């Protein structure tokens, strides 16, 4: 185990932002699996960037940033006067804020702004909803970049959940396969952080994070994943498939959770118009194969306008149905064991 260097820090930041070359990213993932100190620094950087993701959608109270800068200048001026007064009595030493102290000040400013807006924002539900949808969009983009990075190192195939097709919905006497194991590979292999898979637009408090333990192959509970992934049981989407490449801008591969198979059963009465239950049922963010994300107020946003939450033309479900064509988006329940 080695102590991370400044170069490692910059490399980890670039990796978290998706700016590493493929060979650099591959080498770094190997090091993360072997070096505990580097992995710890990686998690610290992830946490910092996750907090910073809030900054673009939260405007601080007017003048807060300037008041903070002014206060820092006052402190520096005071320290300078003290230093000059003591100059004749003992050798002068330069007093300055450490990087850790400046980070602490920045954290306080961010928390003050966040607390202020969370208090005032209760009167503007629509503003909060838009902010959460924007953060959700960013997380889908992170997952998309991670999935493409995975494909670059796995013969151009996006993550596959199981080597064979099978039942993805509970039924008597059948083992249920989880479609979320494919996405979990992105966490286990350090392509994406676990928090990226929690939609900020779900109701209720956000669940605490979970530790990835040796031997884990799936999310520990359904509450840790708020998105539905393209059917990947016994099949994988290839970025080199010419049919898929031609339809990449319309081929949805991930979206807010499927509303039609909640509670472990199919709800046919909702099939025609239901959108995700995330975001108070207003719509869903959708990630496409070409890696763009867009908001949709209806579920009919797949190739040719097909419903992304159903297999094309299938209206009755036992729990073992699959897409009917290569470009048929069928986003299975977020956590199939529920």
Helices and strands as residue ranges (DSSP letters): H 6-16, H 22-34, H 36-52, G 55-57, H 64-85, H 99-120, G 121-123, H 125-152, H 181-188, G 194-197, G 222-224, E 227-229, H 242-246, E 252-256, G 262-264, G 268-270, G 278-281, E 284-288, E 293-296, G 303-305
